[in-house]
Amino acid sequence: MITPTAGAYRISTDPDLLDLDLVHHWLSTDAFWALGRSRETVEKVAGASINFGAYDGEGRQVAYARVVTDLATFGWLCDVYVDREHRGQGLGTRLAEAVRDHLAPYRLKRLMLSTLDAHEVYARAGFVPFPEPQNLMIIPGPAAP
């Protein structure tokens, strides 16, 4: 476990700072929702998203999140990942807050996410359960290879 507090990390949307090889490694090997995701897919989705990287005091990337948005009405926060050595420091909440604050000037009608097990992390950033979950529908995609 790394000892800095969440305030010791720097969060940036600068695409030149992102280590997409590292993001691919994290997502494809340790994130249950993205296991097996190809490097090509990680690059493609990053190119179509606003990407947030969190960096430690030495500038190493230690967390990632991305937002798919039209910057007018809707945003979807996804692929939030904190390196295992940096968990428990409040960094996940700080990353969600950075996303929220970055998008605030756009006055989106809705910023959404889906989580299986981190409800309290996102609640600290202001996320609440969807008010009418029965209204949500999806077209399921094909199973990942």
OpenMM code with the backbone's topology and positions (N, CA, C; nanometers):
from openmm import Vec3, app, unit

residues = "MET ILE THR PRO THR ALA GLY ALA TYR ARG ILE SER THR ASP PRO ASP LEU LEU ASP LEU ASP LEU VAL HIS HIS TRP LEU SER THR ASP ALA PHE TRP ALA LEU GLY ARG SER ARG GLU THR VAL GLU LYS VAL ALA GLY ALA SER ILE ASN PHE GLY ALA TYR ASP GLY GLU GLY ARG GLN VAL ALA TYR ALA ARG VAL VAL THR ASP LEU ALA THR PHE GLY TRP LEU CYS ASP VAL TYR VAL ASP ARG GLU HIS ARG GLY GLN GLY LEU GLY THR ARG LEU ALA GLU ALA VAL ARG ASP HIS LEU ALA PRO TYR ARG LEU LYS ARG LEU MET LEU SER THR LEU ASP ALA HIS GLU VAL TYR ALA ARG ALA GLY PHE VAL PRO PHE PRO GLU PRO GLN ASN LEU MET ILE ILE PRO GLY PRO ALA ALA PRO".split()
positions = [
    Vec3(0.0852, -0.1184, 0.0000),
    Vec3(0.0000, 0.0000, 0.0000),
    Vec3(0.0891, 0.1238, 0.0000),
    Vec3(0.0562, 0.2189, -0.0846),
    Vec3(0.1281, 0.3459, -0.0914),
    Vec3(0.0686, 0.4386, 0.0146),
    Vec3(0.1491, 0.5239, 0.0757),
    Vec3(0.1011, 0.6036, 0.1880),
    Vec3(0.0490, 0.7436, 0.1570),
    Vec3(0.0688, 0.8020, 0.0386),
    Vec3(0.0196, 0.9396, 0.0219),
    Vec3(-0.1325, 0.9476, 0.0324),
    Vec3(-0.1807, 1.0651, 0.0708),
    Vec3(-0.3258, 1.0873, 0.0732),
    Vec3(-0.3720, 1.1178, -0.0680),
    Vec3(-0.5029, 1.1168, -0.0891),
    Vec3(-0.5565, 1.1443, -0.2228),
    Vec3(-0.5127, 1.2812, -0.2712),
    Vec3(-0.4922, 1.3757, -0.1800),
    Vec3(-0.4496, 1.5096, -0.2191),
    Vec3(-0.3092, 1.5143, -0.2758),
    Vec3(-0.2285, 1.4094, -0.2522),
    Vec3(-0.0916, 1.4076, -0.3020),
    Vec3(-0.0842, 1.3683, -0.4492),
    Vec3(-0.1945, 1.3286, -0.5072),
    Vec3(-0.1980, 1.2880, -0.6463),
    Vec3(-0.2414, 1.4053, -0.7343),
    Vec3(-0.1947, 1.4036, -0.8575),
    Vec3(-0.2357, 1.5036, -0.9560),
    Vec3(-0.3235, 1.4342, -1.0587),
    Vec3(-0.4353, 1.4965, -1.0914),
    Vec3(-0.5269, 1.4425, -1.1920),
    Vec3(-0.5253, 1.5346, -1.3126),
    Vec3(-0.5164, 1.4749, -1.4303),
    Vec3(-0.5053, 1.5530, -1.5527),
    Vec3(-0.5835, 1.4872, -1.6654),
    Vec3(-0.6300, 1.5712, -1.7581),
    Vec3(-0.6930, 1.5217, -1.8800),
    Vec3(-0.5981, 1.5326, -1.9989),
    Vec3(-0.4722, 1.5633, -1.9749),
    Vec3(-0.3731, 1.5770, -2.0819),
    Vec3(-0.3484, 1.4401, -2.1447),
    Vec3(-0.3862, 1.4229, -2.2717),
    Vec3(-0.3690, 1.2916, -2.3347),
    Vec3(-0.2222, 1.2515, -2.3500),
    Vec3(-0.1322, 1.3488, -2.3536),
    Vec3(0.0097, 1.3170, -2.3682),
    Vec3(0.0681, 1.2498, -2.2439),
    Vec3(0.0016, 1.2620, -2.1306),
    Vec3(0.0503, 1.2002, -2.0073),
    Vec3(0.0044, 1.0557, -1.9914),
    Vec3(-0.1007, 1.0177, -2.0632),
    Vec3(-0.1581, 0.8840, -2.0467),
    Vec3(-0.0623, 0.7743, -2.0927),
    Vec3(-0.0557, 0.6700, -2.0156),
    Vec3(0.0182, 0.5500, -2.0522),
    Vec3(-0.0855, 0.4449, -2.0913),
    Vec3(-0.1227, 0.4437, -2.2199),
    Vec3(-0.2286, 0.3521, -2.2645),
    Vec3(-0.1866, 0.2061, -2.2567),
    Vec3(-0.0582, 0.1785, -2.2635),
    Vec3(-0.0139, 0.0403, -2.2436),
    Vec3(-0.0463, -0.0043, -2.1012),
    Vec3(-0.0211, 0.0836, -2.0044),
    Vec3(-0.0525, 0.0526, -1.8657),
    Vec3(-0.2037, 0.0411, -1.8455),
    Vec3(-0.2800, 0.1342, -1.9033),
    Vec3(-0.4262, 0.1282, -1.8935),
    Vec3(-0.4764, -0.0034, -1.9524),
    Vec3(-0.4229, -0.0406, -2.0678),
    Vec3(-0.4629, -0.1678, -2.1284),
    Vec3(-0.4320, -0.2836, -2.0359),
    Vec3(-0.3137, -0.2841, -1.9772),
    Vec3(-0.2770, -0.3919, -1.8846),
    Vec3(-0.3762, -0.3990, -1.7687),
    Vec3(-0.4027, -0.2836, -1.7046),
    Vec3(-0.4963, -0.2816, -1.5920),
    Vec3(-0.6319, -0.3377, -1.6310),
    Vec3(-0.6889, -0.2812, -1.7387),
    Vec3(-0.8253, -0.3179, -1.7763),
    Vec3(-0.8342, -0.4625, -1.8243),
    Vec3(-0.7412, -0.5038, -1.9072),
    Vec3(-0.7531, -0.6357, -1.9700),
    Vec3(-0.7167, -0.7506, -1.8767),
    Vec3(-0.6445, -0.7198, -1.7665),
    Vec3(-0.6022, -0.8287, -1.6778),
    Vec3(-0.6620, -0.8219, -1.5378),
    Vec3(-0.7164, -0.7058, -1.4960),
    Vec3(-0.7586, -0.6928, -1.3569),
    Vec3(-0.8955, -0.6287, -1.3372),
    Vec3(-0.9561, -0.5778, -1.4410),
    Vec3(-1.0881, -0.5138, -1.4293),
    Vec3(-1.1934, -0.6114, -1.4817),
    Vec3(-1.2774, -0.6630, -1.3914),
    Vec3(-1.3713, -0.7694, -1.4296),
    Vec3(-1.4576, -0.7329, -1.5495),
    Vec3(-1.4874, -0.6048, -1.5688),
    Vec3(-1.5755, -0.5629, -1.6783),
    Vec3(-1.5009, -0.5545, -1.8115),
    Vec3(-1.3684, -0.5627, -1.8098),
    Vec3(-1.2917, -0.5435, -1.9330),
    Vec3(-1.1873, -0.6519, -1.9557),
    Vec3(-1.1973, -0.7621, -1.8850),
    Vec3(-1.0983, -0.8687, -1.8999),
    Vec3(-1.0861, -0.9106, -2.0459),
    Vec3(-0.9645, -0.9177, -2.0928),
    Vec3(-0.9408, -0.9589, -2.2306),
    Vec3(-0.9568, -0.8489, -2.3336),
    Vec3(-0.9884, -0.7278, -2.2913),
    Vec3(-1.0061, -0.6177, -2.3861),
    Vec3(-0.8753, -0.5974, -2.4633),
    Vec3(-0.8857, -0.5802, -2.5925),
    Vec3(-0.7654, -0.5674, -2.6753),
    Vec3(-0.7029, -0.4280, -2.6613),
    Vec3(-0.5737, -0.4205, -2.6895),
    Vec3(-0.5031, -0.2917, -2.6872),
    Vec3(-0.5656, -0.1980, -2.7904),
    Vec3(-0.6047, -0.2517, -2.9036),
    Vec3(-0.6681, -0.1722, -3.0095),
    Vec3(-0.7988, -0.1090, -2.9585),
    Vec3(-0.8784, -0.1858, -2.8852),
    Vec3(-1.0036, -0.1335, -2.8311),
    Vec3(-0.9769, -0.0255, -2.7272),
    Vec3(-0.8792, -0.0468, -2.6398),
    Vec3(-0.8457, 0.0544, -2.5396),
    Vec3(-0.8076, 0.1851, -2.6084),
    Vec3(-0.7282, 0.1773, -2.7117),
    Vec3(-0.6878, 0.2976, -2.7854),
    Vec3(-0.8076, 0.3635, -2.8535),
    Vec3(-0.8946, 0.2836, -2.9115),
    Vec3(-1.0124, 0.3363, -2.9816),
    Vec3(-1.1071, 0.4081, -2.8857),
    Vec3(-1.1375, 0.3458, -2.7711),
    Vec3(-1.2310, 0.4089, -2.6782),
    Vec3(-1.1686, 0.5313, -2.6122),
    Vec3(-1.0391, 0.5274, -2.5867),
    Vec3(-0.9721, 0.6448, -2.5300),
    Vec3(-0.9782, 0.7624, -2.6274),
    Vec3(-0.9637, 0.7328, -2.7559),
    Vec3(-0.9690, 0.8379, -2.8569),
    Vec3(-1.1053, 0.9022, -2.8710),
    Vec3(-1.2097, 0.8342, -2.8259),
    Vec3(-1.3461, 0.8858, -2.8368),
    Vec3(-1.3997, 0.9332, -2.7015),
    Vec3(-1.3105, 0.9534, -2.6045),
    Vec3(-1.3522, 0.9864, -2.4682),
    Vec3(-1.2688, 1.1004, -2.4128),
    Vec3(-1.3169, 1.1587, -2.3033),
    Vec3(-1.2332, 1.2464, -2.2217),
    Vec3(-1.1672, 1.1548, -2.1199),
    Vec3(-1.0356, 1.1527, -2.1192),
    Vec3(-0.9593, 1.0624, -2.0335),
    Vec3(-0.9015, 1.1375, -1.9152),
    Vec3(-0.9046, 1.0734, -1.7997),
    Vec3(-0.8512, 1.1287, -1.6761),
    Vec3(-0.7447, 1.0331, -1.6243),
    Vec3(-0.6266, 1.0853, -1.6034),
    Vec3(-0.5206, 1.0073, -1.5424),
    Vec3(-0.4880, 1.0661, -1.4065),
    Vec3(-0.4551, 0.9825, -1.3107),
    Vec3(-0.4065, 1.0278, -1.1803),
    Vec3(-0.2602, 0.9862, -1.1712),
    Vec3(-0.1775, 1.0780, -1.1194),
    Vec3(-0.0331, 1.0587, -1.1195),
    Vec3(0.0223, 1.0830, -0.9804),
    Vec3(0.1187, 1.0007, -0.9413),
    Vec3(0.1798, 1.0168, -0.8103),
    Vec3(0.2845, 1.1285, -0.8145),
    Vec3(0.3532, 1.1488, -0.7040),
    Vec3(0.4507, 1.2558, -0.6928),
    Vec3(0.5661, 1.2466, -0.7905),
    Vec3(0.5943, 1.1262, -0.8405),
    Vec3(0.7008, 1.1093, -0.9397),
    Vec3(0.6480, 1.1130, -1.0823),
    Vec3(0.5179, 1.1371, -1.0986),
    Vec3(0.4590, 1.1461, -1.2316),
    Vec3(0.4145, 1.0135, -1.2897),
    Vec3(0.4196, 0.9059, -1.2114),
    Vec3(0.3735, 0.7759, -1.2605),
    Vec3(0.2215, 0.7695, -1.2569),
    Vec3(0.1642, 0.7170, -1.3628),
    Vec3(0.0192, 0.7016, -1.3667),
    Vec3(-0.0228, 0.5916, -1.2703),
    Vec3(-0.1214, 0.6234, -1.1848),
    Vec3(-0.1663, 0.5278, -1.0831),
    Vec3(-0.3168, 0.5023, -1.0899),
    Vec3(-0.3878, 0.5736, -1.1760),
    Vec3(-0.5325, 0.5526, -1.1889),
    Vec3(-0.5788, 0.6077, -1.3230),
    Vec3(-0.6982, 0.5673, -1.3616),
    Vec3(-0.7538, 0.6051, -1.4917),
    Vec3(-0.9054, 0.6069, -1.4831),
    Vec3(-0.9652, 0.6945, -1.5602),
    Vec3(-1.1102, 0.6958, -1.5815),
    Vec3(-1.1342, 0.7629, -1.7159),
    Vec3(-1.2481, 0.7339, -1.7737),
    Vec3(-1.2834, 0.8028, -1.8977),
    Vec3(-1.4315, 0.8341, -1.8973),
    Vec3(-1.4674, 0.9344, -1.9759),
    Vec3(-1.6060, 0.9771, -1.9885),
    Vec3(-1.6425, 0.9828, -2.1360),
    Vec3(-1.7517, 0.9192, -2.1696),
    Vec3(-1.8114, 0.9313, -2.3019),
    Vec3(-1.9204, 1.0367, -2.2878),
    Vec3(-1.9132, 1.1421, -2.3685),
    Vec3(-2.0094, 1.2513, -2.3518),
    Vec3(-2.0291, 1.3293, -2.4815),
    Vec3(-2.1460, 1.3935, -2.4898),
    Vec3(-2.1716, 1.4862, -2.5991),
    Vec3(-2.1434, 1.6306, -2.5568),
    Vec3(-2.1045, 1.6502, -2.4312),
    Vec3(-2.0739, 1.7817, -2.3730),
    Vec3(-2.1919, 1.8784, -2.3789),
    Vec3(-2.3119, 1.8242, -2.3877),
    Vec3(-2.4305, 1.9093, -2.3902),
    Vec3(-2.5412, 1.8566, -2.2989),
    Vec3(-2.5650, 1.7240, -2.3045),
    Vec3(-2.6761, 1.6700, -2.2263),
    Vec3(-2.6412, 1.5458, -2.1450),
    Vec3(-2.5388, 1.4718, -2.1851),
    Vec3(-2.5195, 1.3391, -2.1273),
    Vec3(-2.3724, 1.3028, -2.1152),
    Vec3(-2.3414, 1.2286, -2.0098),
    Vec3(-2.2075, 1.1718, -1.9942),
    Vec3(-2.2149, 1.0367, -1.9270),
    Vec3(-2.1210, 0.9501, -1.9602),
    Vec3(-2.1113, 0.8169, -1.9016),
    Vec3(-1.9700, 0.7982, -1.8496),
    Vec3(-1.9559, 0.7871, -1.7183),
    Vec3(-1.8273, 0.7626, -1.6545),
    Vec3(-1.8005, 0.6124, -1.6566),
    Vec3(-1.6838, 0.5746, -1.7073),
    Vec3(-1.6561, 0.4315, -1.7177),
    Vec3(-1.5064, 0.4029, -1.7075),
    Vec3(-1.4750, 0.2771, -1.7008),
    Vec3(-1.3373, 0.2286, -1.6941),
    Vec3(-1.2558, 0.2949, -1.5835),
    Vec3(-1.3183, 0.3161, -1.4699),
    Vec3(-1.2470, 0.3733, -1.3553),
    Vec3(-1.1620, 0.2624, -1.2937),
    Vec3(-1.0330, 0.2884, -1.2844),
    Vec3(-0.9411, 0.1886, -1.2305),
    Vec3(-0.8335, 0.2582, -1.1477),
    Vec3(-0.8118, 0.2084, -1.0271),
    Vec3(-0.7043, 0.2569, -0.9403),
    Vec3(-0.6078, 0.1409, -0.9205),
    Vec3(-0.4799, 0.1657, -0.9464),
    Vec3(-0.3776, 0.0643, -0.9267),
    Vec3(-0.3906, 0.0052, -0.7868),
    Vec3(-0.3757, -0.1256, -0.7768),
    Vec3(-0.3954, -0.1952, -0.6491),
    Vec3(-0.3105, -0.1366, -0.5363),
    Vec3(-0.1898, -0.0925, -0.5654),
    Vec3(-0.1015, -0.0370, -0.4620),
    Vec3(-0.1462, 0.1000, -0.4120),
    Vec3(-0.2394, 0.1624, -0.4817),
    Vec3(-0.2827, 0.2976, -0.4459),
    Vec3(-0.4275, 0.3017, -0.3976),
    Vec3(-0.4888, 0.1867, -0.3822),
    Vec3(-0.6268, 0.1822, -0.3343),
    Vec3(-0.6326, 0.2127, -0.1851),
    Vec3(-0.7485, 0.2577, -0.1415),
    Vec3(-0.7684, 0.2858, -0.0001),
    Vec3(-0.7195, 0.4232, 0.0421),
    Vec3(-0.6819, 0.5062, -0.0539),
    Vec3(-0.6309, 0.6404, -0.0249),
    Vec3(-0.7325, 0.7492, -0.0597),
    Vec3(-0.8523, 0.7091, -0.1066),
    Vec3(-0.9524, 0.8066, -0.1488),
    Vec3(-0.9359, 0.8513, -0.2928),
    Vec3(-0.8471, 0.7855, -0.3646),
    Vec3(-0.8186, 0.8276, -0.5015),
    Vec3(-0.9353, 0.8030, -0.5970),
    Vec3(-1.0097, 0.6940, -0.5781),
    Vec3(-1.1252, 0.6680, -0.6638),
    Vec3(-1.2295, 0.7777, -0.6520),
    Vec3(-1.2563, 0.8202, -0.5288),
    Vec3(-1.3514, 0.9296, -0.5082),
    Vec3(-1.2965, 1.0583, -0.5672),
    Vec3(-1.1695, 1.0841, -0.5448),
    Vec3(-1.1098, 1.2071, -0.5986),
    Vec3(-1.1164, 1.2087, -0.7513),
    Vec3(-1.0960, 1.0958, -0.8137),
    Vec3(-1.1052, 1.0860, -0.9594),
    Vec3(-1.2485, 1.1131, -1.0051),
    Vec3(-1.3476, 1.0548, -0.9366),
    Vec3(-1.4882, 1.0798, -0.9712),
    Vec3(-1.5240, 1.2272, -0.9504),
    Vec3(-1.4710, 1.2881, -0.8453),
    Vec3(-1.4948, 1.4315, -0.8222),
    Vec3(-1.4323, 1.5160, -0.9324),
    Vec3(-1.3142, 1.4772, -0.9787),
    Vec3(-1.2480, 1.5511, -1.0869),
    Vec3(-1.3311, 1.5438, -1.2151),
    Vec3(-1.3872, 1.4273, -1.2428),
    Vec3(-1.4751, 1.4118, -1.3592),
    Vec3(-1.5969, 1.5020, -1.3435),
    Vec3(-1.6615, 1.4933, -1.2278),
    Vec3(-1.7798, 1.5763, -1.2002),
    Vec3(-1.7474, 1.7240, -1.2186),
    Vec3(-1.6379, 1.7690, -1.1596),
    Vec3(-1.6019, 1.9104, -1.1645),
    Vec3(-1.5629, 1.9543, -1.3058),
    Vec3(-1.4950, 1.8673, -1.3793),
    Vec3(-1.4563, 1.8992, -1.5166),
    Vec3(-1.5796, 1.9190, -1.6056),
    Vec3(-1.6818, 1.8385, -1.5811),
    Vec3(-1.8024, 1.8449, -1.6644),
    Vec3(-1.9044, 1.9476, -1.6161),
    Vec3(-1.8895, 1.9996, -1.4962),
    Vec3(-1.9876, 2.0932, -1.4391),
    Vec3(-2.0187, 2.2125, -1.5303),
    Vec3(-1.9215, 2.2757, -1.5933),
    Vec3(-1.9535, 2.3910, -1.6783),
    Vec3(-2.0456, 2.3581, -1.7965),
    Vec3(-2.0528, 2.2312, -1.8344),
    Vec3(-2.1372, 2.1923, -1.9476),
    Vec3(-2.2829, 2.1728, -1.9071),
    Vec3(-2.3094, 2.1699, -1.7771),
    Vec3(-2.4448, 2.1576, -1.7246),
    Vec3(-2.5207, 2.0408, -1.7885),
    Vec3(-2.4545, 1.9244, -1.7897),
    Vec3(-2.5171, 1.8054, -1.8462),
    Vec3(-2.6446, 1.7719, -1.7703),
    Vec3(-2.7424, 1.7230, -1.8409),
    Vec3(-2.8661, 1.6807, -1.7759),
    Vec3(-2.8410, 1.5581, -1.6886),
    Vec3(-2.7474, 1.4723, -1.7317),
    Vec3(-2.7261, 1.3479, -1.6596),
    Vec3(-2.5832, 1.2992, -1.6806),
    Vec3(-2.5183, 1.2656, -1.5702),
    Vec3(-2.3895, 1.1968, -1.5722),
    Vec3(-2.4122, 1.0632, -1.5029),
    Vec3(-2.3893, 0.9554, -1.5748),
    Vec3(-2.4222, 0.8225, -1.5238),
    Vec3(-2.2986, 0.7346, -1.5144),
    Vec3(-2.3147, 0.6271, -1.4402),
    Vec3(-2.2150, 0.5216, -1.4350),
    Vec3(-2.2844, 0.3947, -1.3916),
    Vec3(-2.2125, 0.2866, -1.4022),
    Vec3(-2.2613, 0.1583, -1.3521),
    Vec3(-2.1516, 0.1002, -1.2644),
    Vec3(-2.1895, 0.0523, -1.1476),
    Vec3(-2.0918, -0.0088, -1.0585),
    Vec3(-2.1514, -0.1305, -0.9918),
    Vec3(-2.0702, -0.2308, -0.9747),
    Vec3(-2.1135, -0.3521, -0.9068),
    Vec3(-2.0850, -0.3440, -0.7576),
    Vec3(-1.9721, -0.2803, -0.7215),
    Vec3(-1.9276, -0.2906, -0.5830),
    Vec3(-1.8660, -0.1640, -0.5237),
    Vec3(-1.8790, -0.0505, -0.5907),
    Vec3(-1.8138, 0.0710, -0.5398),
    Vec3(-1.9131, 0.1853, -0.5199),
    Vec3(-2.0342, 0.1525, -0.4820),
    Vec3(-2.1376, 0.2542, -0.4648),
    Vec3(-2.0938, 0.3657, -0.3699),
    Vec3(-2.0294, 0.3297, -0.2585),
    Vec3(-1.9902, 0.4304, -0.1597),
    Vec3(-1.8825, 0.5236, -0.2145),
    Vec3(-1.7950, 0.4750, -0.2996),
    Vec3(-1.6913, 0.5594, -0.3610),
    Vec3(-1.7578, 0.6700, -0.4420),
    Vec3(-1.8538, 0.6333, -0.5239),
    Vec3(-1.9204, 0.7308, -0.6109),
    Vec3(-2.0198, 0.8166, -0.5347),
    Vec3(-2.0810, 0.7629, -0.4314),
    Vec3(-2.1733, 0.8426, -0.3498),
    Vec3(-2.1005, 0.9612, -0.2870),
    Vec3(-1.9757, 0.9405, -0.2455),
    Vec3(-1.8981, 1.0512, -0.1879),
    Vec3(-1.8728, 1.1621, -0.2892),
    Vec3(-1.8824, 1.1310, -0.4175),
    Vec3(-1.8655, 1.2312, -0.5227),
    Vec3(-1.9989, 1.2889, -0.5687),
    Vec3(-2.1095, 1.2445, -0.5067),
    Vec3(-2.2404, 1.3002, -0.5377),
    Vec3(-2.3309, 1.2131, -0.6219),
    Vec3(-2.2849, 1.0959, -0.6627),
    Vec3(-2.3704, 1.0071, -0.7408),
    Vec3(-2.4760, 0.9443, -0.6504),
    Vec3(-2.5961, 0.9263, -0.7046),
    Vec3(-2.7071, 0.8651, -0.6325),
    Vec3(-2.7654, 0.7543, -0.7205),
    Vec3(-2.8408, 0.6610, -0.6606),
    Vec3(-2.9047, 0.5580, -0.7427),
    Vec3(-2.9969, 0.6215, -0.8475),
    Vec3(-3.0052, 0.5569, -0.9619),
    Vec3(-3.0904, 0.6078, -1.0691),
    Vec3(-3.2349, 0.6106, -1.0198),
    Vec3(-3.3044, 0.7245, -1.0361),
    Vec3(-3.4372, 0.7382, -0.9764),
    Vec3(-3.5430, 0.6444, -1.0339),
    Vec3(-3.5348, 0.6102, -1.1586),
    Vec3(-3.6333, 0.5187, -1.2188),
    Vec3(-3.5601, 0.4095, -1.2962),
    Vec3(-3.4972, 0.3150, -1.2262),
    Vec3(-3.4200, 0.2140, -1.2982),
    Vec3(-3.5046, 0.1333, -1.3965),
    Vec3(-3.6333, 0.1252, -1.3722),
    Vec3(-3.7209, 0.0513, -1.4631),
    Vec3(-3.7293, 0.1194, -1.6001),
    Vec3(-3.6852, 0.2455, -1.6105),
    Vec3(-3.6886, 0.3159, -1.7384),
    Vec3(-3.5672, 0.2843, -1.8264),
    Vec3(-3.4625, 0.2314, -1.7663),
    Vec3(-3.3409, 0.2019, -1.8414),
    Vec3(-3.3564, 0.0726, -1.9199),
    Vec3(-3.3053, 0.0742, -2.0406),
    Vec3(-3.3070, -0.0455, -2.1246),
    Vec3(-3.1729, -0.0513, -2.1987),
    Vec3(-3.1354, -0.1696, -2.2409),
    Vec3(-3.0135, -0.1857, -2.3192),
    Vec3(-3.0387, -0.2854, -2.4311),
    Vec3(-2.9532, -0.2788, -2.5306),
    Vec3(-2.9410, -0.3862, -2.6288),
    Vec3(-2.8073, -0.4525, -2.5963),
    Vec3(-2.8115, -0.5711, -2.5389),
    Vec3(-2.6856, -0.6362, -2.5019),
    Vec3(-2.5987, -0.6629, -2.6237),
    Vec3(-2.4697, -0.6364, -2.6061),
    Vec3(-2.3754, -0.6648, -2.7135),
    Vec3(-2.3347, -0.8101, -2.7109),
    Vec3(-2.2585, -0.8499, -2.8117),
    Vec3(-2.2101, -0.9877, -2.8129),
    Vec3(-2.1145, -1.0108, -2.6964),
    Vec3(-2.1041, -1.1327, -2.6531),
    Vec3(-2.0129, -1.1667, -2.5439),
    Vec3(-1.8702, -1.1376, -2.5880),
    Vec3(-1.7893, -1.0908, -2.4956),
    Vec3(-1.6500, -1.0624, -2.5262),
    Vec3(-1.5784, -1.1929, -2.5612),
    Vec3(-1.4814, -1.1853, -2.6520),
    Vec3(-1.4089, -1.3081, -2.6898),
    Vec3(-1.3289, -1.3623, -2.5742),
] * unit.nanometer
topology = app.Topology()
chain = topology.addChain("A")
for resn in residues:
    res = topology.addResidue(resn, chain)
    for name in ("N", "CA", "C"):
        topology.addAtom(name, app.Element.getBySymbol(name[0]), res)
